Amino acid sequence: EMLSEVTAFSIKLKLWEKNLLDGEFKHFPNLQKSLQENSPSRATEEYVNVITNLKEQFEERFHDFRKIEPLLQSPIQLSNPQLSNPIVSPFSTLNIETLSSCIRANFDEDDSIVEMEVIKLQRNIALKSIDSTNVDIWSHVPKEKYPIMRTIALKIKSLFSSTYLCENFRIFEIH
């Protein structure tokens, strides 16, 4: 959820910047009204600079999200439908080579080791028997047997831990 919000806001900033540069104010009706009453050209430039600066800062702060996005997307969202979400569901059918190359590119890990870990993890009957819909599966994955996959999963999950805790607390309040 958080990744979706971050990437959506980044795209919004790009759109707003382009709209302001093109003199379109459909997303800024109050600004349009104000500019009609005052000096439009100078003020428009100031607002473009504000949006551009915000966009650049936002991209700088969240640039790591772009790296891990393929590891978090659902199969429908990916250009390669064989790659599922290995963090949420490590036992789903994965294109192991695509996953390992993504991990190599973003986490600088050896493809061959990642491929072997994924194969062993997917075939681990004891871990498969754990209900991952109600339990954090990665807390049960032994770090000695799957050091790379467990470390990567925990790194990715730590990025979203605060929203995860808030969502769980909200669910707890409802019940």
Contacts in CASP RR format, 6 or more apart in sequence:
PFRMAT RR
TARGET T0000
AUTHOR 0000-0000-0000
METHOD contacts of the structure
MODEL  1
EMLSEVTAFSIKLKLWEKNLLDGEFKHFPNLQKSLQENSPSRATEEYVNV
ITNLKEQFEERFHDFRKIEPLLQSPIQLSNPQLSNPIVSPFSTLNIETLS
SCIRANFDEDDSIVEMEVIKLQRNIALKSIDSTNVDIWSHVPKEKYPIMR
TIALKIKSLFSSTYLCENFRIFEIH
1 163 0 8 1.000
1 167 0 8 1.000
2 159 0 8 1.000
2 160 0 8 1.000
2 163 0 8 1.000
3 65 0 8 1.000
3 68 0 8 1.000
3 69 0 8 1.000
3 72 0 8 1.000
3 160 0 8 1.000
6 62 0 8 1.000
6 65 0 8 1.000
7 65 0 8 1.000
7 69 0 8 1.000
9 58 0 8 1.000
10 55 0 8 1.000
10 58 0 8 1.000
10 59 0 8 1.000
10 62 0 8 1.000
13 51 0 8 1.000
13 54 0 8 1.000
13 55 0 8 1.000
13 58 0 8 1.000
14 55 0 8 1.000
15 27 0 8 1.000
16 27 0 8 1.000
16 28 0 8 1.000
16 51 0 8 1.000
17 48 0 8 1.000
17 51 0 8 1.000
17 52 0 8 1.000
17 55 0 8 1.000
19 25 0 8 1.000
19 26 0 8 1.000
19 27 0 8 1.000
19 28 0 8 1.000
20 28 0 8 1.000
20 44 0 8 1.000
20 47 0 8 1.000
20 48 0 8 1.000
20 51 0 8 1.000
21 48 0 8 1.000
23 44 0 8 1.000
25 31 0 8 1.000
25 32 0 8 1.000
25 35 0 8 1.000
28 47 0 8 1.000
31 47 0 8 1.000
34 43 0 8 1.000
35 43 0 8 1.000
35 44 0 8 1.000
64 159 0 8 1.000
65 159 0 8 1.000
67 105 0 8 1.000
67 106 0 8 1.000
68 106 0 8 1.000
68 156 0 8 1.000
68 159 0 8 1.000
70 78 0 8 1.000
70 83 0 8 1.000
70 102 0 8 1.000
71 85 0 8 1.000
71 86 0 8 1.000
71 87 0 8 1.000
71 99 0 8 1.000
71 102 0 8 1.000
71 103 0 8 1.000
71 106 0 8 1.000
71 152 0 8 1.000
71 156 0 8 1.000
72 85 0 8 1.000
72 87 0 8 1.000
72 88 0 8 1.000
72 156 0 8 1.000
73 85 0 8 1.000
74 84 0 8 1.000
74 85 0 8 1.000
75 81 0 8 1.000
75 82 0 8 1.000
75 83 0 8 1.000
75 84 0 8 1.000
75 85 0 8 1.000
80 95 0 8 1.000
80 98 0 8 1.000
82 93 0 8 1.000
82 94 0 8 1.000
82 95 0 8 1.000
82 98 0 8 1.000
83 94 0 8 1.000
83 95 0 8 1.000
83 98 0 8 1.000
83 99 0 8 1.000
83 102 0 8 1.000
84 92 0 8 1.000
84 93 0 8 1.000
84 94 0 8 1.000
85 92 0 8 1.000
86 92 0 8 1.000
86 94 0 8 1.000
86 99 0 8 1.000
86 118 0 8 1.000
86 149 0 8 1.000
86 153 0 8 1.000
87 138 0 8 1.000
87 153 0 8 1.000
87 156 0 8 1.000
87 157 0 8 1.000
88 132 0 8 1.000
89 132 0 8 1.000
90 118 0 8 1.000
90 121 0 8 1.000
90 122 0 8 1.000
90 127 0 8 1.000
90 132 0 8 1.000
90 137 0 8 1.000
90 138 0 8 1.000
90 141 0 8 1.000
90 149 0 8 1.000
90 153 0 8 1.000
91 121 0 8 1.000
91 122 0 8 1.000
91 127 0 8 1.000
91 128 0 8 1.000
91 132 0 8 1.000
94 118 0 8 1.000
94 122 0 8 1.000
96 115 0 8 1.000
96 118 0 8 1.000
96 119 0 8 1.000
97 111 0 8 1.000
97 115 0 8 1.000
99 114 0 8 1.000
99 118 0 8 1.000
100 109 0 8 1.000
100 111 0 8 1.000
100 112 0 8 1.000
100 114 0 8 1.000
100 115 0 8 1.000
100 118 0 8 1.000
101 111 0 8 1.000
103 109 0 8 1.000
103 111 0 8 1.000
103 114 0 8 1.000
103 148 0 8 1.000
103 152 0 8 1.000
104 110 0 8 1.000
104 111 0 8 1.000
104 114 0 8 1.000
107 148 0 8 1.000
107 152 0 8 1.000
107 155 0 8 1.000
109 148 0 8 1.000
109 152 0 8 1.000
113 148 0 8 1.000
114 148 0 8 1.000
114 149 0 8 1.000
117 145 0 8 1.000
117 146 0 8 1.000
117 147 0 8 1.000
117 148 0 8 1.000
117 149 0 8 1.000
118 149 0 8 1.000
120 145 0 8 1.000
120 146 0 8 1.000
121 127 0 8 1.000
121 141 0 8 1.000
121 146 0 8 1.000
121 149 0 8 1.000
127 137 0 8 1.000
127 140 0 8 1.000
127 141 0 8 1.000
130 137 0 8 1.000
130 140 0 8 1.000
136 157 0 8 1.000
138 150 0 8 1.000
138 153 0 8 1.000
138 154 0 8 1.000
138 157 0 8 1.000
141 149 0 8 1.000
141 150 0 8 1.000
141 153 0 8 1.000
142 150 0 8 1.000
143 150 0 8 1.000
143 151 0 8 1.000
157 164 0 8 1.000
END
